[in-house]
Amino acid sequence: RHPSLVAARLTAWGADDSAADRRGFDSLVQAASGIAWIESDDGESPGALPVQALDHSAGYLLAAGILRALARRNVEGAGWIVETSLRRIAAELLGMPRTRDPQPADRSFDPARHVQEFDVGGLGVITAAPALAYDGGPTGFSPPRRWGRDAAEWR
């Protein structure tokens, strides 16, 4: 019915038949893929990446895939399906070179234009700034508020 539709799908485990009905989330995929073992501090209890790296990476990759599919649709026509999974992201991360020795930080990068700093009830809070800049787009986000400061209501 919609031959030029661009559809996106993100799953935990992938689209193969053996995993189609399995639910999952970042921490479970980290455990199942071996990331939790690699990140263990003592070799006995599981560790974790410092952020939900699979979630973030999969989201950014899916968004990039959607943009690419829209560009292809404009040139080639037709619809496209963009798919990825947390398990696939984990496999890619595990395939990257790694070392136990910390790498020296790249001091040439200044993150200042990519973050925002706020005072929230006397507590310094640093958040990411808007990732995209475009005419009429946001140049910054509103400061966060302390827990319990907003009324529970539907807008």
Backbone torsions as a table, in degrees:
resi	resn	phi	psi	omega
1	ARG	NA	-27.3	-176.7
2	HIS	-130.7	79.0	-172.8
3	PRO	-66.7	-13.6	-179.9
4	SER	-108.9	17.7	-179.3
5	LEU	-71.3	136.5	171.2
6	VAL	-106.3	120.1	-178.3
7	ALA	-116.2	147.3	179.0
8	ALA	-126.8	145.2	179.8
9	ARG	-141.8	128.9	176.1
10	LEU	-124.7	125.1	178.0
11	THR	-124.8	169.0	176.3
12	ALA	-77.1	-45.7	-167.7
13	TRP	-110.1	-11.4	-176.9
14	GLY	109.2	175.8	-172.6
15	ALA	-97.5	1.7	-177.8
16	ASP	-67.4	157.0	-173.2
17	ASP	-59.1	-33.6	-176.1
18	SER	-70.7	-20.7	-176.8
19	ALA	-116.9	3.9	-171.4
20	ALA	-58.1	-34.5	-176.8
21	ASP	-98.9	1.1	-177.8
22	ARG	-82.8	130.6	173.7
23	ARG	-89.2	160.1	178.8
24	GLY	-174.1	169.4	176.2
25	PHE	-149.7	175.7	-170.4
26	ASP	-47.0	-54.0	-175.3
27	SER	-63.2	-36.9	177.6
28	LEU	-66.5	-41.2	179.8
29	VAL	-69.0	-36.3	174.8
30	GLN	-59.9	-41.2	179.8
31	ALA	-68.0	-47.7	-175.7
32	ALA	-69.1	-28.5	-176.3
33	SER	-86.6	-12.9	-178.4
34	GLY	101.6	-6.5	179.5
35	ILE	-61.5	-41.0	-179.3
36	ALA	-61.1	-35.1	178.0
37	TRP	-70.2	-45.2	179.8
38	ILE	-61.4	-37.0	-176.7
39	GLU	-86.0	1.0	179.8
40	SER	-64.0	134.7	177.7
41	ASP	-78.0	-32.6	-174.4
42	ASP	-115.2	-0.8	-179.6
43	GLY	77.3	3.3	179.5
44	GLU	-121.8	-43.0	178.6
45	SER	-100.5	144.8	-176.8
46	PRO	-67.3	149.8	173.9
47	GLY	-110.5	-169.6	178.3
48	ALA	-155.7	155.2	172.9
49	LEU	-63.7	153.6	-173.7
50	PRO	-66.4	-14.6	175.8
51	VAL	-138.2	173.4	175.3
52	GLN	-78.5	70.5	-171.5
53	ALA	-62.5	-34.7	179.8
54	LEU	-67.9	-44.2	177.9
55	ASP	-59.4	-51.3	-177.5
56	HIS	-62.3	-48.6	-177.7
57	SER	-62.7	-43.6	-179.9
58	ALA	-63.7	-40.8	178.7
59	GLY	-63.0	-46.4	179.2
60	TYR	-65.6	-41.7	179.4
61	LEU	-64.3	-42.0	178.5
62	LEU	-63.9	-42.9	177.9
63	ALA	-61.5	-42.7	177.8
64	ALA	-63.9	-39.7	178.2
65	GLY	-64.0	-38.8	177.8
66	ILE	-64.1	-45.4	178.3
67	LEU	-60.5	-41.6	178.0
68	ARG	-63.8	-42.4	179.2
69	ALA	-64.7	-38.6	177.1
70	LEU	-64.8	-40.6	177.4
71	ALA	-63.8	-42.6	177.8
72	ARG	-62.9	-40.2	179.0
73	ARG	-61.2	-39.1	179.1
74	ASN	-64.7	-32.3	-178.5
75	VAL	-90.1	-48.5	-172.5
76	GLU	-99.5	-14.1	-172.9
77	GLY	76.9	-169.3	177.1
78	ALA	69.4	169.3	177.9
79	GLY	-100.4	167.6	-177.3
80	TRP	-141.6	152.3	173.6
81	ILE	-117.0	129.4	178.4
82	VAL	-113.9	125.3	-177.5
83	GLU	-134.3	145.4	166.7
84	THR	-154.6	173.6	178.8
85	SER	-144.1	157.8	176.0
86	LEU	-62.4	-36.5	178.6
87	ARG	-62.5	-39.7	179.5
88	ARG	-67.1	-40.6	177.3
89	ILE	-62.3	-43.2	178.3
90	ALA	-59.8	-42.9	179.7
91	ALA	-62.0	-41.4	178.4
92	GLU	-64.8	-44.7	179.1
93	LEU	-62.9	-40.5	179.7
94	LEU	-67.8	-24.0	179.0
95	GLY	-81.5	-8.4	-179.6
96	MET	-79.1	150.6	177.7
97	PRO	-65.1	143.4	178.2
98	ARG	-146.7	160.7	179.3
99	THR	-144.7	154.9	176.8
100	ARG	-78.3	-19.9	179.8
101	ASP	-80.6	126.7	178.9
102	PRO	-61.9	139.2	177.7
103	GLN	-84.8	143.9	177.4
104	PRO	-63.4	141.1	180.0
105	ALA	-67.6	143.0	175.7
106	ASP	-80.3	101.2	-176.0
107	ARG	-79.8	-4.0	-178.8
108	SER	-79.2	-13.1	-178.8
109	PHE	-91.4	127.2	177.4
110	ASP	-107.8	110.1	-176.4
111	PRO	-77.2	-1.6	-170.6
112	ALA	-52.9	-40.0	-177.1
113	ARG	-79.5	-3.0	-178.8
114	HIS	-107.2	0.4	-178.6
115	VAL	-130.0	163.9	173.2
116	GLN	-127.3	144.8	178.4
117	GLU	-117.4	136.2	-178.5
118	PHE	-133.4	155.5	168.7
119	ASP	-104.9	116.5	-179.2
120	VAL	-116.9	98.4	-179.9
121	GLY	58.8	38.9	179.2
122	GLY	84.8	3.1	-179.9
123	LEU	-111.4	127.9	178.5
124	GLY	-74.9	126.7	-179.0
125	VAL	-126.0	130.7	177.0
126	ILE	-114.0	128.2	178.0
127	THR	-126.7	165.5	174.6
128	ALA	-71.4	144.3	174.3
129	ALA	-83.6	168.4	176.9
130	PRO	-53.6	135.1	-176.0
131	ALA	-75.9	-26.8	-178.1
132	LEU	-115.9	146.1	175.4
133	ALA	-122.9	129.4	177.7
134	TYR	-153.6	159.4	-178.8
135	ASP	-56.9	125.2	-179.9
136	GLY	84.5	-5.3	-179.3
137	GLY	-80.6	169.5	-179.8
138	PRO	-69.3	141.2	175.5
139	THR	-100.9	-9.3	178.4
140	GLY	-169.0	166.0	178.2
141	PHE	-102.5	158.0	173.8
142	SER	-66.8	149.4	179.9
143	PRO	-66.6	146.0	175.0
144	PRO	-69.5	160.3	177.5
145	ARG	-118.2	157.8	179.1
146	ARG	-62.9	151.8	178.4
147	TRP	-55.1	139.1	176.7
148	GLY	84.4	2.5	-177.4
149	ARG	-88.9	-11.7	-179.8
150	ASP	-106.9	140.3	177.0
151	ALA	-70.3	142.0	176.4
152	ALA	-78.9	104.7	-177.9
153	GLU	-152.9	154.9	174.2
154	TRP	-86.5	140.0	177.9
155	ARG	-107.1	NA	NA
